[in-house]
Amino acid sequence: MADACCADDTTADPPEDGGGPTSLWEVRDARIAAASGGLLAAGLIAGGLDASTAATVLFLAGLVVGGSTFIPDAVRALGRGKLGVATLMTIAAIGAVVLGEFGEAASLAFLFSISEALEGWALARTRRGLRALLELVPERVTVERDNATAVIGPAELIPGDVIVLAAGERLPTDGTVRAGTSVVDLSAITGESVPVDVGPDDTIFAGAVNGGGLLRVEATVATKDSSLARIVHLVEEAQERKAHAQRLAERIARPLVPAILIVATGIALVGSALGDPGVWVGRALVVLVAAAPCAFAISVPVTVVAAVGAASRMGVLIKGGAAVEALARVRVVALDKTGTLTRNTPTVIASIPSAGTPQGDLVAVAAALERHSDHPFATPIMSAASDLLVSIEADEVQAIAGNGITGLVDGRPARLGKPGFVDTTAMDGTVQSLQEEGATVVAVEHDGRLLGVIAVRDELRPEVSRVIERLRALGIGRIVMLTGDNQRTASALASEIDLEEVHAGLLPEDKVAIVDALQGEYGPVAMVGDGINDAPALATASVGIAMGAMGSDVAIEAADVALMGESLDHLADALDHAQRAGRIMAQNLALSALILVTLIPLAAFGVLGLAAVVVTHELAEVVVIANGVRAGRRRSDDACDENALLRSSQVATTSPARRNPWASSSTQSTPRWTASRRTPPARSTGRS
């Protein structure tokens, strides 16, 4: 394992199952270290009884047993032309044997094997929680097929199967409720502790626990393609990514090993020429041990694994160490508007036709175009048409990213989109008035004539103001809103949350340009978004954060961090957690560097002998590992309880299953079209 952290590019593989060792004794290297320590102790006792031959045999046996945890790694790495910490330790142990210091050689092997065992235990302990997500899938599931009930394995589920979910049972895959009402516990998936109400047509996700009545849920995807499976995949990816600080540690450790070999050789040769060869060769061996940089090399990986594991339990998926470190350094946060700052439940609050246009024509043409769209505005506009009992079809419909939709209605060209894409000169006063109220205006044109405008408003999440305050308290000096919506609408919403910097009317490439500019001027930027149109900016930012791990697949794949819950509080939690992990990384790197700087000269000048150096070095390693594991701990229970209380007050309005997506709080005097059906909001595409 030592060479795995210091010489190779790979890290230890995660356990294949969700369990892994549950105690230190279950770690193989720990048992080997115990055996090595027993042989070393027996050798010391034999030496005290003047049984020198027996002591030598016991010491050599202890060396062989303890050395089995690192000597094979050293030989394999050397065969690939790589030098690592295990190489130094192996050379030092062999040198001690050559000099007749069998006890010190056994001590070196014993103490280093303890370090290996503790490192393995620390990594296994933090990784165990990651794969434990798979345990959220039940072993058996009851389904209705061909008018009969059957109990099958979750892997046998196919889309369309109706799952019979009794009270207390866990849903194995994503699905839509077809019959029954109940409350479900989503805490294992979203991190939100308050159960939510569900009923017919509500979507619930794999891992949800039915807390009440009998539900019949239609599976929408196979178990292997569920949101839970996607989460597990993202968590596993996190184990393969390395932080910049981790790569820095490796870059320093790798040249350090041959450099120390050269220094030690020089000490041995020059010292032997000027004095007693036995003394100087011994000092050279001690320098080899003192310079072993394993504490330096393992300090960041242990911290990263602990931090990623803890974050996943908080409802935050961080894709590895690079994201942890970058998130810790972020001082600028760019926020998409729709679906991030807002609830992503838009409602038609006004439908105003142009002079001489029947209102039914305006809504019918708009609904015909939106029927082929997955933009969030599609559902409320179609609902408005349903309320008016108007329906026509559109052909050759095409989405224009960031602008709107074009097509043919009754064989004549039609288009729908933001003012500018559709000429609204004849209704500029109406458009301006609606935008000043914070509504997004959708203009509709048919056969070259403006039919009118439809105002849609997406309300802010209730926790946004609190989150903005928390971000500023965490040292985020610049918070920016990026949106494809118009400046008036964006500014109206920003003024409600005391957000001064707003960039509106943006196409996806415009968001990328602004993120690039912010990074060039201020350093690392975190971009937070949820839709396909945010994906380029998410990929461009130092840290891309997808809002809602159940949202757009494209956004999640482009992001470095995914927030599993619907609450924006997870954003502040993620930044707070990453900053703490970053501080621990810095502490570990500083402590590891101090160990090397202190021990090497003391060993070179003979102040410390081999035994003292080994003990000091390995104890320092234990301290570094223990400090890294701290990144896996949460904030105090009081802080967690306070956050839970803050969130519980808005779960009824932010939870995807409980909220009423189409309720309007507006009090305008212009016509309102509020849908009565409960339909999950569509995913964001080109228009934000």
Summary of the structure (lengths in Angstrom):
residues: 688
radius of gyration: 31.5
end to end distance: 48.7
largest distance: 113.4
contacts: 2608
relative contact order: 0.12
helix: 53%
strand: 16%
